[in-house]
Each structure stands twice: as structure tokens, then as C-alpha cells.
């Protein structure tokens, strides 16, 4: 008798759990967004510096 009651209780709890899983909100899915960035205009350098390095012989 006690075993049958445990079986019925576990069956009812299993049904409640399955129903809860069925009623949860669906995933939104995956969204991929692709953007192309345009480069900003470059300004010419304001001054040019030349550096000469010599090594001692």
C-alpha cells in the first residue's frame, strides 16, 4: 500500500515537473549583427623629425 502511494506521488510530481518545463518561455535565439566601420580621415603629420644614431667604433 505504501509503495503504491509512493509510486502515485512520484508520478504526480513528475507530471508537475514536466508541465513546468513545457510552460517556460522559449529562447530568444541567437542574433548576429554585422557592421562595417569606415576609417576616419587621416591628417598629414604637422612636422617630420629625423633622428640619426651612430655607434662608437
C-alpha distances in whole Angstrom, upper triangle without the diagonal:
4,5,5,6,9,10,11,12,14,15,17,18,20,21,23,24,26,27,29,31,32,33,35,39,41,43,47,48,51,54,57,61,64,67,70,72,76,78,80,84,86,89,92,92,95,96,96,97,98,97,99,98,101,100,102,104
4,5,5,6,9,10,11,12,14,15,16,18,20,21,22,24,26,27,29,30,32,33,37,39,41,45,46,49,52,55,58,62,65,68,70,74,76,78,82,83,86,89,89,92,94,94,94,95,94,96,95,98,97,99,101
4,5,5,6,9,10,11,12,14,15,16,18,20,21,22,24,26,27,29,30,32,36,37,39,43,44,47,50,53,56,60,63,66,68,72,74,76,80,81,84,87,88,90,92,92,92,93,92,94,93,95,95,97,99
4,5,5,6,9,10,10,12,14,15,17,18,20,21,23,24,26,27,29,31,35,36,38,42,43,46,49,52,56,59,62,66,68,72,74,76,80,81,84,87,88,90,92,92,93,94,93,95,94,97,96,99,100
4,5,5,6,9,10,11,12,14,15,17,18,20,21,23,24,26,27,29,33,35,37,41,42,45,48,51,55,58,61,65,67,70,72,74,78,80,83,86,86,89,91,91,91,93,92,94,93,96,95,98,99
4,5,5,6,8,10,10,12,14,15,16,18,20,21,22,24,26,27,31,33,35,39,40,42,46,49,52,56,59,62,64,68,70,72,76,77,80,83,83,86,88,88,88,89,89,91,90,92,91,94,96
4,5,5,6,9,10,10,12,14,15,16,18,20,21,23,24,26,30,31,34,37,38,41,44,47,51,54,57,61,63,67,69,71,75,76,79,82,83,85,87,87,88,89,88,90,89,92,91,94,95
4,6,5,6,9,10,11,12,14,15,17,18,20,21,23,25,29,30,33,36,37,41,44,47,50,54,57,60,63,66,68,71,74,76,79,82,83,85,87,88,88,90,89,91,90,93,92,95,97
4,5,5,6,9,10,11,12,14,15,17,19,20,21,23,27,29,31,35,36,39,42,46,49,52,55,59,61,64,67,69,72,74,77,80,81,83,85,85,86,87,87,89,88,91,90,93,95
4,5,5,6,9,10,10,12,14,15,16,18,20,21,25,27,29,33,34,36,40,43,46,50,53,56,58,62,64,66,70,72,75,78,78,80,82,82,83,84,84,86,85,88,87,90,92
4,5,5,6,9,10,11,12,14,15,17,18,20,24,25,28,32,33,36,39,42,45,49,52,55,58,61,64,66,70,71,75,78,78,81,83,83,84,85,85,87,86,88,88,91,93
4,5,5,6,9,10,11,12,14,15,17,19,23,24,27,31,32,35,38,42,45,48,51,55,57,61,63,65,69,71,74,77,78,80,82,82,83,85,85,87,86,89,88,91,93
4,5,5,6,9,10,11,12,14,15,17,21,23,25,29,30,33,36,40,43,46,49,53,55,58,60,62,66,68,71,74,75,77,79,79,80,82,81,84,83,85,85,88,90
4,5,5,6,9,10,11,12,14,16,20,21,23,27,28,31,34,37,41,44,47,51,53,56,59,61,65,66,70,73,73,76,78,78,79,80,80,82,81,84,83,86,88
4,5,5,6,9,10,11,12,15,18,20,22,26,27,30,34,37,40,44,47,50,52,56,59,61,64,66,70,73,74,76,78,78,79,81,81,83,82,85,85,88,90
4,6,5,6,9,10,11,13,16,18,21,25,26,30,33,36,39,43,46,49,51,55,57,59,63,65,68,71,72,74,76,77,78,79,79,82,81,84,84,87,89
4,5,5,6,9,10,11,15,17,19,22,24,27,30,33,36,40,43,47,49,52,55,57,60,62,65,68,69,71,74,74,75,76,76,78,78,80,80,83,85
4,5,5,6,9,10,14,15,17,21,22,25,29,32,35,39,42,45,47,51,54,56,59,61,65,68,69,71,73,73,74,76,76,78,78,80,80,83,85
4,5,5,6,9,12,14,17,20,22,25,28,32,35,38,41,45,47,51,53,56,59,61,65,68,69,71,73,74,75,77,77,79,79,82,82,85,87
4,5,5,6,10,13,15,19,20,24,27,30,33,37,40,43,45,49,51,53,57,59,62,65,66,68,71,71,72,74,74,76,76,79,79,82,84
4,6,6,9,10,13,16,18,21,24,27,30,34,37,41,43,46,49,51,55,57,60,63,64,66,68,69,70,71,71,74,73,76,76,79,81
4,6,8,9,12,16,17,21,24,27,30,34,37,40,43,46,49,51,55,57,60,63,64,67,69,70,71,72,73,75,75,78,78,81,83
4,6,9,12,15,17,21,23,27,30,33,36,40,42,46,48,50,54,56,59,62,64,66,68,69,70,72,72,75,75,78,78,81,83
4,6,9,12,15,18,21,24,27,31,33,37,39,43,45,47,51,53,56,59,60,63,65,66,67,69,69,71,71,74,75,78,80
4,7,9,12,15,17,21,24,27,30,34,36,39,42,44,47,50,53,56,57,60,62,63,64,66,66,69,69,72,73,76,78
4,6,9,12,15,18,21,25,28,31,34,37,40,42,46,48,51,54,56,58,61,61,62,64,65,67,67,70,71,74,76
4,5,9,11,15,18,21,24,28,30,34,36,39,42,45,48,51,52,55,57,57,59,61,61,64,64,67,67,70,72
4,7,8,12,15,18,21,25,27,31,33,35,39,41,45,48,49,52,54,55,56,58,59,62,62,65,65,69,71
4,7,10,13,16,20,23,26,29,32,34,38,40,44,47,48,51,53,54,55,57,57,60,60,63,64,67,69
4,7,10,13,16,20,22,26,29,31,35,37,40,43,45,47,50,50,52,53,54,56,56,59,60,63,65
4,7,10,13,17,19,23,26,28,32,34,37,40,42,45,47,47,49,51,52,54,55,58,59,62,64
4,7,10,13,16,20,22,25,29,31,34,37,39,42,44,44,46,48,48,51,52,55,56,59,61
4,7,10,13,16,19,22,25,28,31,34,36,39,41,42,43,45,46,49,50,53,54,58,60
4,7,10,13,16,19,22,25,28,31,33,36,38,39,41,42,44,46,47,50,52,55,57
4,6,10,13,15,19,21,25,28,30,33,35,36,38,40,41,44,45,48,50,54,56
4,6,10,13,16,18,22,25,27,30,32,33,35,37,38,41,42,46,47,51,53
4,6,9,12,15,19,21,24,26,29,30,32,34,36,38,40,43,45,49,51
4,7,9,12,16,19,21,24,26,27,30,32,34,37,38,42,44,48,50
4,6,9,12,15,17,20,23,23,26,28,30,33,35,38,40,44,46
4,6,10,13,15,18,21,22,24,27,29,32,34,38,40,44,46
4,7,10,13,15,18,19,23,25,28,31,33,37,39,43,45
4,7,9,12,15,16,19,21,24,27,29,33,36,39,42
4,6,8,12,13,17,20,22,26,28,32,35,38,41
4,6,9,10,14,16,19,23,25,29,32,35,38
4,6,7,10,13,16,20,22,26,29,32,35
4,7,10,14,17,20,23,27,30,33,36
4,7,10,13,17,20,23,26,29,32
4,7,10,13,16,20,23,26,29
4,7,10,13,16,20,23,26
4,7,10,13,17,20,22
4,7,10,13,16,19
4,7,10,13,16
4,7,10,13
4,7,9
4,6
4
